[in-house]
Amino acid sequence: MTDIVTGRPFEMEFERHALRGRFNAAFFTAMGPYIEWTLRRRKQRIFANLPREVVEIGPGVGANLRYLSPGTTLVAIEPNPSMHGPLKEAARRHGVDLDLRTRRAEATGLADDSVDCVISSLVLCSVQDPAAVLAEVRRVLHPGGTFRFLEHVVAPEGTLARQAQRMLRRPWAWTFEGCSCERDLAQAIRDAGFENVWIEPYRVHSPFVPFNTQIVGMAWA
């Protein structure tokens, strides 16, 4: 299979980043309980009353499966094969029917206007082209469908968090598979052409300072 973003075979792409892919799978498996403890209140609100079929871009090791009702079908767009084993185990544990697709979020392969709901958390920071991903989300959502998201974003200028993001951007991106802590994702979502957008900024308090400025919200197609 060819990666439409880079034009190279998926196998070649993942072989180049295999060590980081395995590290990230292990990191998010180990740190999942702490991250969920930090974010659960907002996730419970934004992921409440999800439909019986959901598309998730970048589900990773399955942190958000706890917010899906048993019997829900999850179409999981997850390009990192190292995440697949923990993701399948999480789906079994939560009684979720998993439709796992090794694709990038820029090209899900889903039909136009075919989806009720797309979700993401801590994903748009690491995709190669956030605008292309958001365009893809809009394409697959039918009119009135929702995109529900929780993401970490660039901090305001002049803050300690912004200074930390600047200083750590290169090692942070290398470690976390291209993750950028300097993206204005709130503006990117507002500019993506959705019919309506609601975004709430907030801050968490964790040792991972570049990660602490975040947004939660919903966009309607």
C-alpha positions as CSV (number, residue, x, y, z in Angstrom):
1,M,0.0,0.0,0.0
2,T,1.3,3.5,-0.9
3,D,1.2,6.4,1.5
4,I,-0.6,9.1,-0.5
5,V,1.1,11.9,1.6
6,T,4.7,10.8,0.9
7,G,4.2,8.7,-2.2
8,R,6.3,5.9,-0.6
9,P,5.1,2.4,0.4
10,F,3.6,2.3,4.0
11,E,6.1,-0.5,4.8
12,M,9.0,1.8,3.9
13,E,7.6,4.7,5.9
14,F,7.0,2.7,9.1
15,E,10.4,0.9,8.9
16,R,12.1,4.4,8.9
17,H,10.2,5.3,12.1
18,A,9.8,1.8,13.7
19,L,11.8,2.6,16.9
20,R,9.8,5.8,17.6
21,G,6.5,4.0,16.7
22,R,7.3,1.3,19.3
23,F,8.4,3.8,21.9
24,N,5.2,5.8,21.4
25,A,3.0,2.7,21.7
26,A,4.8,1.8,25.0
27,F,4.8,5.4,26.3
28,F,1.0,5.9,25.8
29,T,0.3,2.4,27.2
30,A,2.2,3.2,30.3
31,M,1.1,6.9,30.7
32,G,-2.5,6.3,29.6
33,P,-3.9,6.2,33.1
34,Y,-2.2,9.5,34.0
35,I,-3.2,11.2,30.8
36,E,-6.8,10.0,31.2
37,W,-7.0,11.2,34.8
38,T,-5.9,14.6,33.6
39,L,-8.3,14.8,30.7
40,R,-11.3,12.6,31.7
41,R,-13.7,15.4,32.8
42,R,-13.5,17.1,29.4
43,K,-13.5,13.9,27.5
44,Q,-16.6,12.7,29.4
45,R,-18.4,15.9,28.2
46,I,-17.3,16.0,24.6
47,F,-17.6,12.3,24.0
48,A,-21.0,11.9,25.7
49,N,-23.8,10.2,23.7
50,L,-21.7,9.1,20.8
51,P,-23.6,7.3,18.0
52,R,-23.3,3.5,17.5
53,E,-20.7,4.0,14.7
54,V,-17.8,6.3,15.2
55,V,-14.7,7.1,13.2
56,E,-11.6,7.9,15.2
57,I,-8.5,9.4,13.6
58,G,-5.4,8.3,15.4
59,P,-6.9,6.2,18.2
60,G,-3.5,5.0,19.3
61,V,-3.7,2.3,22.0
62,G,-7.4,2.9,22.5
63,A,-7.6,5.5,25.3
64,N,-11.0,6.7,24.0
65,L,-12.7,3.4,23.8
66,R,-14.0,3.7,27.4
67,Y,-16.3,6.5,26.1
68,L,-18.0,4.2,23.6
69,S,-21.0,2.1,24.5
70,P,-20.4,-1.7,24.2
71,G,-21.4,-2.9,20.8
72,T,-20.3,0.4,19.1
73,T,-18.4,0.0,15.8
74,L,-15.2,2.0,15.8
75,V,-13.6,2.7,12.4
76,A,-10.1,3.3,13.6
77,I,-7.7,5.2,11.3
78,E,-4.4,4.3,12.8
79,P,-1.2,4.3,10.7
80,N,1.2,3.1,13.4
81,P,1.3,-0.7,13.4
82,S,2.9,-0.7,16.9
83,M,-0.4,0.7,18.3
84,H,-2.5,-2.1,16.7
85,G,-2.0,-4.8,19.4
86,P,-3.0,-2.7,22.4
87,L,-5.8,-1.1,20.4
88,K,-7.3,-4.5,19.6
89,E,-7.0,-5.6,23.2
90,A,-8.7,-2.4,24.4
91,A,-11.5,-3.0,21.9
92,R,-12.0,-6.5,23.3
93,R,-12.0,-5.2,26.8
94,H,-14.6,-2.6,26.2
95,G,-16.8,-4.7,23.9
96,V,-16.3,-2.4,20.9
97,D,-16.4,-3.8,17.3
98,L,-13.1,-2.6,15.7
99,D,-12.7,-1.9,12.0
100,L,-9.0,-1.1,11.9
101,R,-7.5,0.6,8.9
102,T,-3.8,1.3,8.5
103,R,-4.2,4.6,6.8
104,R,-3.3,8.2,7.5
105,A,-5.9,10.7,8.5
106,E,-5.4,12.7,5.3
107,A,-6.9,9.9,3.3
108,T,-9.3,7.7,5.2
109,G,-10.7,5.9,2.2
110,L,-14.2,6.5,3.5
111,A,-17.0,7.6,1.2
112,D,-18.3,11.2,0.9
113,D,-21.0,12.1,3.4
114,S,-21.0,8.7,5.0
115,V,-20.2,9.3,8.7
116,D,-22.2,10.6,11.6
117,C,-19.3,11.3,13.9
118,V,-15.5,11.7,13.8
119,I,-13.5,12.0,17.0
120,S,-9.9,12.8,17.8
121,S,-7.7,13.5,20.9
122,L,-4.1,14.6,20.8
123,V,-3.8,13.8,17.1
124,L,-3.9,17.0,15.0
125,C,-0.6,18.0,16.6
126,S,1.2,15.1,14.9
127,V,-0.4,14.8,11.4
128,Q,1.6,16.0,8.5
129,D,-1.1,18.4,7.2
130,P,-3.8,19.5,9.6
131,A,-5.7,21.4,6.9
132,A,-5.8,18.3,4.7
133,V,-7.0,16.2,7.7
134,L,-9.8,18.6,8.6
135,A,-10.8,18.7,4.9
136,E,-11.0,14.9,5.0
137,V,-13.1,15.0,8.1
138,R,-15.5,17.4,6.5
139,R,-15.7,15.3,3.3
140,V,-16.7,12.1,5.1
141,L,-19.2,13.7,7.5
142,H,-22.7,13.9,6.3
143,P,-24.5,17.3,6.7
144,G,-25.2,17.8,10.4
145,G,-22.5,15.2,11.4
146,T,-20.1,16.2,14.2
147,F,-16.4,16.3,14.6
148,R,-15.5,16.1,18.4
149,F,-12.0,16.9,19.4
150,L,-9.6,17.5,22.3
151,E,-6.1,18.8,21.3
152,H,-3.1,20.5,22.7
153,V,-2.2,23.8,21.0
154,V,0.3,26.6,20.9
155,A,0.4,28.7,24.1
156,P,-0.1,32.5,24.2
157,E,3.0,34.6,23.4
158,G,5.0,35.7,26.4
159,T,4.1,32.8,28.6
160,L,6.4,30.3,30.2
161,A,4.6,27.5,28.3
162,R,5.3,29.3,25.0
163,Q,9.0,29.6,25.8
164,A,9.1,25.9,26.7
165,Q,7.4,25.0,23.5
166,R,9.9,26.9,21.5
167,M,12.9,25.4,23.3
168,L,11.7,21.8,23.2
169,R,10.1,21.8,19.8
170,R,12.8,19.7,18.0
171,P,13.3,17.0,20.6
172,W,9.6,16.9,21.3
173,A,8.8,16.4,17.6
174,W,11.5,13.8,17.2
175,T,10.4,11.8,20.2
176,F,6.6,11.9,19.5
177,E,6.6,11.1,15.8
178,G,6.4,14.6,14.5
179,C,4.2,16.1,17.2
180,S,4.2,19.9,17.1
181,C,3.4,21.8,20.3
182,E,3.2,25.1,18.3
183,R,0.1,24.7,16.1
184,D,-2.8,27.1,16.4
185,L,-5.3,24.3,15.9
186,A,-8.3,26.3,17.1
187,Q,-7.8,28.7,14.2
188,A,-7.2,25.8,11.8
189,I,-10.5,24.2,12.8
190,R,-12.4,27.6,12.5
191,D,-10.9,28.0,9.0
192,A,-11.8,24.5,7.8
193,G,-15.2,25.4,6.5
194,F,-17.5,23.7,9.0
195,E,-21.0,25.1,9.3
196,N,-20.6,25.8,13.1
197,V,-17.7,25.5,15.5
198,W,-17.6,25.6,19.3
199,I,-14.2,25.6,21.0
200,E,-13.2,26.0,24.6
201,P,-9.6,26.7,25.6
202,Y,-8.2,25.4,28.9
203,R,-5.0,24.5,30.6
204,V,-3.9,21.4,32.4
205,H,-1.2,21.2,35.0
206,S,1.3,18.5,34.2
207,P,5.1,18.0,34.1
208,F,4.8,18.1,30.3
209,V,4.7,21.9,30.0
210,P,4.5,22.1,26.2
211,F,1.4,19.9,26.3
212,N,-0.5,21.9,28.9
213,T,-2.4,24.4,26.7
214,Q,-5.3,22.7,25.2
215,I,-8.7,23.0,23.5
216,V,-11.9,20.9,23.5
217,G,-14.8,21.4,21.1
218,M,-17.1,20.3,18.4
219,A,-17.6,21.2,14.8
220,W,-20.8,20.6,12.7
221,A,-20.6,19.7,9.0
